[in-house]
Amino acid sequence: MARAREVGHMEIYGGEGEGAVIAGLFRQSDRYETVRPRGRPDWLLAFTLGGSGYFRTADGERRCEAGDVVLLRPGAPHHYGTCPGETWHFIWAHFPGDRVEAGLLPDGEASVVRIVSPGDRRRLYRAMLRVVDDARAQGPFWDELCLASLREALALAARCGGRGSDPRAAEALRWLSAHMREEVRVATVAGAVGMSPSRLSHLFKETTGQSVIDALNAMRIRHAAMLLEMTALGAAEIAYEVGFRNYNHFLQQFRKRYGVSPSGYRRRGGTAKSGGP
């Protein structure tokens, strides 16, 4: 049976358990917000139809208005809601990334793409509406139909966002995100994406502007900053949680990016300026 919950202007439909597609259509006042300090295990796509909302991630805050598509990576801490004085109307879906082609998904933790063409907006809305309708009805092959419509929406967003880089670099980033808390070696990442270490290092640097290890450290530090803002965990606990086994190395990397110690960052309420990519 479909799982549905309606509270005011909220409709949620979808399957049960990890890996299921869940979709909905919301119209929410400025009292609405969602905070997930540890993110979710799946991707989120949100397409704004009217009004405005905001998304806060380790990369900062982004305002979303009609025509904006937001994609949030699994495991990325986030906080989103309706902008003050606004009503936010948006359609959304959670979905498993391992059932979608790597080239359709963005590289970063959060991506915002503006769909300018009215025709593309209508097409993307129709695709997302099919996701919600199929999740609601849950007829034969409903999950596959949802994913097919999601692929269309993702392809439109990728095209409008000008993406088209080598998908293996994106796959490596997703692997790093999934294994961030482990000890990571370039050779291990290369094996996971079917490349030699030297070829991956060259391609990754060419595509992202960073080395594999620099990207991993930046990812860990962004997560650490979010945990400092949104939890009461100590700095040493956070360092271990995001994958650092050497606390002094964690402190060095944190100061390099934010210019202050973790305790100083927390005292300032997370307002320290980022000093690097």
N, C-alpha and C positions, 0 to 999 in steps of 0.2 A: 504494500500500500504506500501511497505517496505520504511523505511527512510534510504537513502544512501547518503553519502557524500564522495567524493574522492578528496583529495588535495595532489598532488605529490604521495607519497607512503602510503596514508591513505585510508582505507576503513572502513566505519562504517554502520552497519545495525541493525535494531531492531524495537521494538514497541515504542509507545508514552505513556507518563504518568508514575507515580510512580508504581513500582512493575513490570515493563516490563523488559524483557531481552534485553540487547544491547550488541553487539559483534563486533569485528573488527580485522583487520590484518594490522599492521603498520611496516614500515621500515623507520626509522627516523635518520637524521643526529644529530650532537651534539648541534644543535640549538633548538632541541625539549625539552620542559619541560611543566609540568602541576603542578599548585600550587592550593591546596584547603585548606584554613585555617580552614574550618569547616567540612571538609570531604564531603562525599556523603551519601544519605539515604540508599544506597544499598552496597552489597559486590562487591569487584573487585578481579578477578582472572587474573593474567598475566603470561604467559608462554613464556620464552625467547627462541627463535629459533637460534639466532646468534648475534654476537656483544655483547655489554654490556650496561646496564642501571643502574640507581640507584634509590632507594626509601628512602626518609627521613621521619621519623615519630618521635613521642615523644621518642621512644626507641633508636634513633640514625639513622645512615645511613647504608644501605646495598647495596652492589654491586651485580648485577644479570647478570649471563652469561648463555650460552647455557645449557639448561636442568633445569634451576631454575624456580620454581613455586612460585609466590608471591600471598598471600591472604591478603587483607586489609578489616578490619571490618568497618561496617557503622558508620559514625560519627567521625572516626579517622582523625584528621588533617594530611595532607600528601603533599609531594612535590616529584615528580619523573621526570626523563628525561633521555636523552642519555649521557653516560659518555664522557668527553672531548676526541676528536680525534677518536671517535668510530661511527659506524652506528649500531643502535639497531633495531633488527628484532624480533617482538613479536606478539603473538596472545592473545586476551583478551576478557573478558566478564564482564559486570555488571549484577547482578542478585539479586532478593529478598531473604534474608535469611530465611524468614518464610515459604518458599516453598521447603526447603531443610532440610533433617534430621540433627538434632543438632550434632550428632556424627561425621558428615563429615566436620564440620567447626572447625578451631583452636580456642584456648582460648584467645590468645592475640590480640592486635590491629593489628599487622603485623606478618605474618609468611612467612618464606622462606624455601622451601624444595628443595634439589638437587635430581633430578631424574637421577640416575646413569646408570641403565640398558638401553641399546639401545632399547630393546623391549618395556620397559615401556614408554620410550620417544616417540616412534612411536605410541603407543597406545593412550597416552595422546594427542598427536598432532592430531590424527585422530578424537578423541572425540571433541576437541575444533574446528576442522575444520567443523565438523557436526553442531556445534552450529552456526558458522558463516554462513554456507550454508543455514540452516533452517531459520535463522533470515533474510537472504537476500531474500529467496523465499517466505516466509510467506504463505505457503500453509496451508491446513487444519491441525489443531492441532500443528502448528509450535512452539508455546510457550511451550507446553508440551514436544515436541521433544527436544527443546533446553535444558530444565531442565533435561531431562533424560540423555543427553550427558554430561551436567555439573556434574550430580551426579557421572558419571563414572570418569570424570577427578578429582573430589574432592576425590573420594574413592582411586584412584591411589596415589594422593598426600598424603592422610592420611596414607596409607599403607607404602609408602616410607619414610614418616616422623616419623614412629614408633608410631603414635597416637593410642589410644585405651582406654583412661581413661573413667571414668564414664561420660556419656553425660550430666547428670544432673548438674555437676559442670560447664560444658561449657554453659549450658542453663542459669545457674545463672549469669555467667559472661556477657552473652549477655543481660540479663535483666538489670543488673547493668549499662551496657553501654547505653542502651536505656533510662534508668530512672535516669541517673547520676545527672541531674540538679534538681531532686526532693529531698524531705526529705525521706531518705531510712531507713527502719528498717529491721533487719534480719527476723523477723516474716513475713513481707510483701514479701520479696524475697522467703522465704521458701514456702509460699502459692502459689506464682507464678509458682514454679517448682514442686509442689505437694509433699512436704516433711515437716516434723516437723522442727522447728527451731534448735533443738539440733542435729538432724541427718544431716541437711544441714551444720551446723557449723563444725561438725566432718569431713564430706566428703569433704567440700571445703578446709579445712586446709590440709587434707591428700593429696588432688589432686594438689593444687596450692602452698602450703607452706605458705599461708597467711590466715588471718581471712577475713571474708566477708567485714568488715568495713575497714580493712587495704587495701584490694584490691580496694575498692571503692575510698578511699582517694588517693591511688597511681594513679588510673585512672584519677581522677580529677586534680591532680597536673601535670601529664603529659600533659593533655589538656591545662592547664594554661600556662605551659612553651611554648607550641607551639603557643598559642595566643600572648604571650609576644614577640615572635620572628617574627610573621607574621602579626600582626595587630598593630594599634596605640591605642588600648583600654587601659585605666588605670588599675592599679592592682586591685582596689576595684571593678571595673566593671567586670574584668575577674573572680575574686573570686566568684561573684554572678552568672556569666554566667556558671561556671563549677559546681555549686551546693553548694558552701559554703555560709552559712548565717551568720557566725561569722568570721569577717575579721581577728581577732587575731589568731583564729584557723587555718585559711588559711596560714597566715604568718608562724606560727609554723610548719605546715606540709611542706611548701615550703622550709624553711631553713633546715628541717630535711632531705629532699631528695637531695637538690642541694647545701646546704652549704652557700647560700647567700640569700639576700632578692630578691623579684621580680624585684625591680628597679636595683639592682646590676647585676642580671642575664641578664636583657635587655641591660645594659651598656656593658657587656662582649660579647654581640652578641650571647647569648645562649650557651656559651662554658663552663659554670660551670659544674663540675663533679657531676654525680648522686651519692648519698650516700646510696641508698637502692633499694629494688626491686620495 
